[in-house]
């Protein structure tokens, strides 16, 4: 079992924030449960996200505490008090667009109901204090301890995207060579690749947020290179998608020279060798001929996408 992958920075920071929050509350003789809940929820992927959402979670928690105190004052420790505390907190947060604070506020409201008894003012202000402790501790821990660095994850993800795209190009080419124009396997693989691209963009967003607080010029240069590389990969994926999503009930065939050229391209790619220029020239001549005589638009479209992918791979090797 690889504990490095399980016990990541975010888990470590959550444990540390929980410990410090509980410690501070005990030193101040305040109930630690609500503060710990707030701290756990407030550990975000980036320091910026923690700080930004703290401004939302703080007023939301105050609203939740106030609603819980009010509901308990009139209804006591009853099922209806729990229901009203939770429902009204969610409704108010939604109306005020405090979306990121809904969870903390509703948990605070519900957890307060059985512990309020007659000390309404004390419980309200103590929740205010513990929420402040939880948010502040989580924000500082997220900022100071193990600052998030997503570059290695982004690099690994882009490498996987490029390997998957390379393999899918070969798979799709072999399918078309045998006349399999509609392929569920290729469609699923391109969807998986697009999911990885979306994840890479999310990690890049996180990295940019972290850079605002932990500036490093070499880190920024590396990110610029990775973003450019991902942009090229997306262009290749776009052309590959056009090779996969073909019109139904339309087909074309390759000439003997085209088949030989296509096989030469695939063999070179499988061996990680340079694609032979004569093979590419064969397809350039073919697509030019098809365009001149408007012979087979689907075939012309397919060869164009094939050539564009090869040009991108040549001009921007991974």
Secondary structure, DSSP 8 states (H G I E B T S, - for coil): --HHHHS-HHHHHHHHHHHHHHHHHHHTT---HHHHHHHHHH--SSHHHHHHHHHHHHHHHHHHHHHHHHHHHHH-SSHHHHHHHHHHHHHHHHHTT-GGGHHHHHHHHHHHHTT-TT-HHHHHHHHHHHHHHHHHHHHHHHHHSS----HHHHHHHHHHHHHHHHHHHHHHHHHHHTT--S-HHHHHHHHHHHHHHHHHHHHHHHHHHHHTTS--HHHHHHHHHHHHHHHHHHHHHHHHHHHHS--TT------HHHHHHHHHHHHHHHTT----HHHHHHHHHHHHHHHHHT--HHHHHHHHHHHHHHHHHHHT--
